[in-house]
């Protein structure tokens, strides 16, 4: 079966570097796959031991946890020094998220490697990776985009087993181009009926992805009612298929938007839709559609592609964008006749509601605060400016 590598989305931007994660597929022999499985199990047993000691002594700081557990973990689980250090770091990171509950790690949960215990050999597309019993050399497969990223690989690489297949997730640091100075913005209205509508008038229909999601929802409901072993096996095979299709669509849509903005020398203006599901109500029949709306994923794809292309991105307040007349500026709920129709009650200007909303978003971007590069987390919007992401 052909393998299609996936480029994971933007992680963060720091000191002019864009950190991306490249996902590559390992091709171990059956014997090597068994060694990898035993390695995951042994390291996660060590993590559970470290977590238990951390919980009993209420020691969550990585440095103090290292002093407390390093020697006994090496002796008890027969692991190398660097593997134990990565296990301690994994436990400490887990307790940064939640210290109210004892952290327990799955036997086949992913583990982190660094350059001391994993080496990339790009010449012959192999990796030298530490396993129980010693190092193993394994081939990997990937695409040209991932190979380009791997030339800039820095920091940790995560090993994970997903549905019986082995993957490495490598952190790569790419130099971020300086954002272009722009005076105009391409407004993008995100929606469910139309995935995206830009201020130039182009629309991307959402009917295809809605049909796929509806079909998967009906099939999952049917199989869950049956509750047989065969139905459960089918559900496992279907797991993730809908999400992968949605990500593929969002990647294509975001690429078209970024290419359009870069080609016309404009920035990109997006709506600030954070917590939109909590702010609106929906009928029971619409809830599954609303909660499967992947606007955050599409926005993330647009942002990281724009950052790599040097295109500035601006977040604007979405309130009343679909009720504002582009001709006279009149705002009225009655302007929005239906999902797709707009007709101003003041001046009579009529057209597609999503297109007019995208135009209003592009206009608001001129007085909005760019979110590229990202400001500190505690920064808040000032008067006349929308809060950055």
C-alpha positions as CSV (number, residue, x, y, z in Angstrom):
1,X,0.0,0.0,0.0
2,X,1.4,3.4,-1.0
3,X,2.1,5.7,1.9
4,X,1.2,9.4,1.7
5,X,3.3,11.3,4.2
6,X,1.6,14.0,6.2
7,X,3.0,17.4,7.0
8,X,1.8,18.3,10.5
9,X,0.7,21.9,11.2
10,X,2.6,24.7,12.8
11,X,3.7,24.2,16.3
12,X,5.1,27.6,17.3
13,X,7.2,30.5,16.2
14,X,10.2,31.6,18.2
15,X,13.2,33.9,17.4
16,X,12.4,33.9,13.7
17,X,12.1,30.1,13.5
18,X,9.0,28.2,12.5
19,X,8.9,24.8,14.2
20,X,7.2,22.2,12.2
21,X,6.8,18.4,12.8
22,X,7.5,16.0,9.9
23,X,5.8,12.7,10.1
24,X,7.7,9.8,8.5
25,X,6.9,6.1,8.4
26,X,9.3,3.5,9.7
27,X,9.6,0.1,7.9
28,X,11.0,-2.3,10.5
29,X,11.3,-6.0,10.0
30,X,8.9,-8.1,12.2
31,X,11.8,-8.8,14.6
32,X,12.6,-5.1,14.8
33,X,8.9,-4.2,15.3
34,X,8.8,-6.6,18.2
35,X,11.9,-4.8,19.7
36,X,10.2,-1.4,19.3
37,X,7.1,-2.7,21.0
38,X,9.1,-4.1,23.9
39,X,11.0,-0.8,24.1
40,X,7.7,1.2,24.4
41,X,6.4,-1.2,27.1
42,X,9.6,-1.0,29.1
43,X,10.0,2.8,28.9
44,X,6.3,3.3,29.8
45,X,6.7,1.0,32.8
46,X,9.6,3.1,33.9
47,X,7.4,6.2,33.4
48,X,4.7,4.7,35.6
49,X,7.3,4.0,38.2
50,X,8.6,7.6,38.1
51,X,5.1,8.9,38.1
52,X,4.2,6.9,41.2
53,X,7.3,8.2,43.0
54,X,6.5,11.8,41.9
55,X,2.9,11.4,43.2
56,X,3.9,9.9,46.5
57,X,6.5,12.6,47.3
58,X,4.7,15.4,45.5
59,X,7.9,16.0,43.4
60,X,7.0,17.4,40.0
61,X,9.9,19.5,39.1
62,X,12.0,17.8,36.5
63,X,15.4,18.5,38.2
64,X,14.2,17.3,41.6
65,X,12.5,14.3,40.0
66,X,15.7,13.4,38.3
67,X,17.7,13.4,41.6
68,X,14.9,11.3,43.2
69,X,14.4,8.6,40.6
70,X,17.3,8.5,38.1
71,X,19.5,5.8,39.8
72,X,16.7,3.5,40.9
73,X,15.0,3.7,37.5
74,X,18.2,2.8,35.6
75,X,18.9,-0.2,37.9
76,X,15.3,-1.5,38.0
77,X,14.4,-1.2,34.3
78,X,17.9,-1.7,32.7
79,X,17.6,1.4,30.5
80,X,20.4,3.6,29.2
81,X,21.1,7.0,30.8
82,X,19.6,9.1,28.1
83,X,16.4,7.0,27.8
84,X,15.9,7.4,31.6
85,X,16.4,11.2,31.2
86,X,13.7,11.3,28.4
87,X,11.3,9.2,30.6
88,X,11.7,11.6,33.5
89,X,11.1,14.5,31.2
90,X,7.9,12.8,29.9
91,X,6.6,12.4,33.4
92,X,7.5,16.0,34.4
93,X,5.8,17.4,31.3
94,X,2.6,15.3,32.0
95,X,2.4,16.8,35.5
96,X,2.7,20.3,34.1
97,X,-0.7,19.8,32.6
98,X,-2.4,18.4,35.7
99,X,-1.1,17.8,39.2
100,X,-4.5,16.9,40.7
101,X,-4.4,13.4,39.4
102,X,-1.8,10.7,39.3
103,X,-0.5,10.3,35.7
104,X,-0.6,6.8,34.2
105,X,1.0,6.0,30.9
106,X,-0.3,3.5,28.4
107,X,2.0,0.5,27.6
108,X,2.3,1.5,23.9
109,X,2.2,5.3,24.4
110,X,4.7,7.3,22.4
111,X,8.2,8.0,23.7
112,X,10.7,10.8,22.9
113,X,14.2,10.4,21.4
114,X,17.0,12.9,21.0
115,X,20.2,12.9,18.9
116,X,22.1,10.7,21.5
117,X,19.7,7.8,21.0
118,X,18.4,8.4,17.4
119,X,20.4,9.4,14.3
120,X,19.0,10.3,10.9
121,X,20.9,8.8,7.9
122,X,19.5,10.8,5.0
123,X,21.9,9.2,2.4
124,X,20.2,5.8,2.6
125,X,16.9,6.9,4.2
126,X,17.5,5.0,7.4
127,X,17.5,5.8,11.1
128,X,19.7,4.4,13.9
129,X,17.4,4.0,16.9
130,X,18.0,2.7,20.4
131,X,15.9,-0.3,21.3
132,X,15.9,-2.9,24.1
133,X,18.9,-5.0,23.4
134,X,20.9,-2.4,21.4
135,X,20.6,-0.1,18.5
136,X,18.8,-1.0,15.3
137,X,19.0,0.5,11.8
138,X,15.6,0.8,10.1
139,X,14.6,2.3,6.8
140,X,11.9,5.0,6.5
141,X,9.7,6.3,3.7
142,X,8.6,9.9,3.2
143,X,7.9,12.5,0.6
144,X,9.9,15.3,-0.9
145,X,8.4,17.9,1.4
146,X,9.3,15.9,4.5
147,X,12.8,15.3,3.2
148,X,13.2,19.1,2.8
149,X,12.1,19.6,6.4
150,X,14.3,16.8,7.8
151,X,17.4,18.7,6.5
152,X,16.5,21.2,9.3
153,X,15.7,18.6,12.0
154,X,16.4,19.9,15.5
155,X,15.5,18.6,19.0
156,X,13.4,15.6,19.9
157,X,11.8,13.0,17.7
158,X,8.8,11.0,19.0
159,X,8.3,7.3,18.2
160,X,4.7,6.2,18.0
161,X,2.8,3.0,17.0
162,X,-0.5,3.9,15.2
163,X,-2.8,1.0,14.3
164,X,0.2,-1.4,14.1
165,X,2.3,0.9,12.0
166,X,5.4,2.8,13.2
167,X,6.0,6.5,12.8
168,X,8.6,9.1,13.8
169,X,7.5,12.7,14.4
170,X,10.6,14.9,14.0
171,X,10.7,18.5,15.1
172,X,12.2,20.7,12.4
173,X,13.2,24.4,12.6
174,X,12.7,26.4,9.5
175,X,13.8,30.1,9.2
176,X,10.8,32.3,9.0
177,X,10.8,34.9,6.2
178,X,10.1,38.5,7.1
179,X,6.4,39.4,6.7
180,X,5.7,41.6,3.7
181,X,4.5,45.1,4.2
182,X,1.0,45.2,2.9
183,X,-1.8,47.8,2.7
184,X,-4.6,45.5,1.7
185,X,-6.0,42.2,2.9
186,X,-7.8,39.3,1.5
187,X,-10.8,38.7,3.7
188,X,-11.8,35.1,4.4
189,X,-15.2,34.2,5.8
190,X,-15.3,30.7,7.2
191,X,-18.5,28.7,7.3
192,X,-20.2,25.4,7.2
193,X,-22.3,25.6,4.0
194,X,-19.3,27.3,2.3
195,X,-16.0,26.2,3.8
196,X,-14.4,29.5,2.9
197,X,-15.4,32.6,1.0
198,X,-12.8,35.2,0.0
199,X,-13.4,38.9,-0.6
200,X,-12.5,38.4,-4.3
201,X,-15.7,36.4,-4.6
202,X,-14.3,32.8,-4.8
203,X,-16.2,30.2,-2.7
204,X,-15.3,26.7,-1.6
205,X,-18.4,24.6,-1.2
206,X,-18.7,22.5,1.9
207,X,-21.3,20.1,0.5
208,X,-18.7,17.4,-0.3
209,X,-17.2,17.3,3.2
210,X,-20.6,17.5,4.8
211,X,-21.7,14.5,2.8
212,X,-18.7,12.5,3.8
213,X,-19.2,13.3,7.5
214,X,-22.9,12.5,7.3
215,X,-22.2,9.1,5.7
216,X,-19.6,8.3,8.4
217,X,-21.9,9.4,11.1
218,X,-24.7,7.1,9.9
219,X,-22.3,4.2,9.5
220,X,-20.8,4.7,13.0
221,X,-24.3,4.9,14.5
222,X,-25.4,1.7,12.7
223,X,-22.2,-0.2,13.7
224,X,-22.4,1.0,17.4
225,X,-26.0,-0.3,17.6
226,X,-25.0,-3.7,16.4
227,X,-22.2,-4.1,19.0
228,X,-20.8,-7.3,17.6
229,X,-17.1,-8.1,17.3
230,X,-17.2,-7.7,13.6
231,X,-18.8,-4.3,14.0
232,X,-16.2,-3.2,16.4
233,X,-13.4,-4.3,14.0
234,X,-15.1,-2.3,11.3
235,X,-15.2,0.8,13.6
236,X,-11.5,0.4,14.3
237,X,-10.8,0.3,10.5
238,X,-12.9,3.4,10.0
239,X,-11.2,5.3,12.8
240,X,-9.5,8.5,11.6
241,X,-10.7,8.2,8.0
242,X,-13.1,11.1,8.2
243,X,-10.5,13.3,10.0
244,X,-7.9,12.6,7.4
245,X,-10.3,13.5,4.6
246,X,-11.2,16.8,6.4
247,X,-7.5,17.6,6.9
248,X,-6.8,16.9,3.2
249,X,-9.6,19.3,2.1
250,X,-8.4,22.0,4.6
251,X,-4.8,21.7,3.4
252,X,-6.0,22.3,-0.2
253,X,-8.3,25.2,0.7
254,X,-5.6,26.9,2.8
255,X,-3.0,26.5,0.1
256,X,-5.3,28.3,-2.4
257,X,-5.9,31.1,0.0
258,X,-2.3,31.7,0.8
259,X,-1.2,31.5,-2.8
260,X,-3.8,34.0,-3.8
261,X,-2.8,36.5,-1.0
262,X,0.9,36.1,-1.8
263,X,0.4,36.4,-5.6
264,X,-1.5,39.7,-5.2
265,X,0.7,41.2,-2.5
266,X,-1.9,41.2,0.2
267,X,-2.2,39.9,3.8
268,X,-5.0,37.6,5.0
269,X,-7.8,38.6,7.3
270,X,-9.6,35.9,9.3
271,X,-12.4,35.9,11.8
272,X,-11.7,35.4,15.5
273,X,-13.9,32.4,16.0
274,X,-12.4,31.1,19.3
275,X,-15.2,29.6,21.5
276,X,-17.8,30.1,18.8
277,X,-19.5,26.9,19.7
278,X,-20.0,28.2,23.3
279,X,-21.4,31.5,22.1
280,X,-24.1,30.2,19.7
281,X,-27.0,27.8,20.1
282,X,-28.1,25.2,17.6
283,X,-31.0,22.8,17.2
284,X,-30.5,19.2,18.0
285,X,-30.4,18.3,14.3
286,X,-27.6,20.8,13.7
287,X,-25.4,20.0,16.6
288,X,-23.4,17.2,14.9
289,X,-22.7,19.5,11.9
290,X,-21.7,22.4,14.2
291,X,-19.3,20.3,16.3
292,X,-17.7,18.7,13.3
293,X,-16.9,22.1,11.8
294,X,-13.1,22.2,11.6
295,X,-12.6,25.9,11.3
296,X,-9.7,25.9,13.9
297,X,-7.8,23.3,11.8
298,X,-8.3,25.3,8.6
299,X,-7.2,28.5,10.4
300,X,-4.1,26.8,11.7
301,X,-3.2,25.6,8.2
302,X,-3.7,29.1,6.8
303,X,-1.5,30.6,9.5
304,X,1.4,28.3,9.2
305,X,1.4,28.3,5.4
306,X,1.2,32.1,5.5
307,X,4.1,32.4,7.9
308,X,6.2,30.2,5.7
309,X,5.3,32.4,2.7
310,X,5.9,35.7,4.6
311,X,2.2,36.7,4.3
312,X,0.9,38.6,7.4
313,X,-2.3,37.3,9.0
314,X,-4.8,39.5,10.9
315,X,-7.6,38.4,13.2
316,X,-10.8,40.6,13.3
317,X,-13.9,40.7,15.4
318,X,-16.6,38.7,13.5
319,X,-19.6,40.4,15.1
320,X,-22.0,41.7,12.5
321,X,-19.7,41.1,9.5
322,X,-22.6,39.2,7.8
323,X,-25.1,42.0,8.6
324,X,-23.0,45.0,7.4
325,X,-23.8,46.5,4.1
326,X,-20.6,46.9,2.0
327,X,-22.1,49.9,0.2
328,X,-23.5,52.1,2.9
329,X,-22.2,50.4,6.1
330,X,-25.7,50.0,7.6
331,X,-25.9,47.1,10.2
332,X,-29.2,45.4,10.6
333,X,-30.2,41.8,11.4
334,X,-32.9,42.2,8.7
335,X,-30.1,42.6,6.1
336,X,-29.5,38.9,6.2
337,X,-32.5,37.5,4.4
338,X,-31.2,33.9,4.4
339,X,-28.0,31.9,4.7
340,X,-26.9,33.0,1.3
341,X,-28.9,36.2,0.5
342,X,-28.1,39.7,1.6
343,X,-30.3,42.7,0.9
344,X,-29.7,46.0,2.7
345,X,-32.8,47.5,4.2
346,X,-31.3,51.0,3.9
347,X,-29.9,51.3,0.4
348,X,-31.1,48.1,-1.3
349,X,-27.6,46.7,-2.0
350,X,-28.0,42.9,-2.6
351,X,-25.7,40.0,-3.1
352,X,-24.2,36.9,-1.6
353,X,-24.1,37.2,2.2
354,X,-20.8,35.3,2.6
355,X,-19.1,37.4,0.0
356,X,-20.2,40.6,1.6
357,X,-19.0,39.3,5.0
358,X,-15.6,38.5,3.5
359,X,-15.4,42.1,2.2
360,X,-16.2,43.5,5.6
361,X,-13.6,41.3,7.2
362,X,-10.9,42.6,4.8
363,X,-11.9,46.2,5.6
364,X,-11.7,45.6,9.3
365,X,-8.2,44.1,9.0
366,X,-6.7,47.5,8.1
367,X,-7.3,48.7,11.7
368,X,-6.7,45.3,13.4
369,X,-3.6,44.0,15.2
370,X,-1.5,41.4,13.2
371,X,-1.1,38.0,14.9
372,X,2.0,37.2,12.9
373,X,4.5,36.9,14.6
374,X,2.5,35.7,17.7
375,X,2.6,38.1,20.7
376,X,3.0,36.8,24.3
377,X,0.1,34.8,25.7
378,X,-1.0,37.5,28.2
379,X,-1.3,40.3,25.6
380,X,-4.8,41.6,25.1
381,X,-6.4,43.7,22.4
382,X,-6.6,47.5,22.8
383,X,-9.5,49.7,21.9
384,X,-10.2,49.5,18.2
385,X,-8.2,46.4,17.8
386,X,-9.1,42.7,18.0
387,X,-7.3,40.5,20.5
388,X,-4.6,38.4,18.9
389,X,-4.7,34.7,19.0
